[in-house]
């Protein structure tokens, strides 16, 4: 849980409201970051941005706890939520 708290603080600073982030601990940290900044980026550029944040802000041990953080736009978040409700 220590890594989740630290990562939440980092993401809140990098992606302040109205941007959103959602993390949970499930045998490692998984989650999503929703940001308008991702609109003009392809999937690899988005993941590179998340990776750069993790690489500079977390220790190697903390990074090993992070399994997956997906980067999406607000529009993609809405579509994904609608698909989950089908």
Secondary structure by P-SEA (a helix, b strand, c coil): caaaaaaaaaaaaacccccbbbbbbcccccbbbbccccccccaaaaaaaaaaaaaacccaaaaaaccbbbbbcaaaaaaaaaaaac
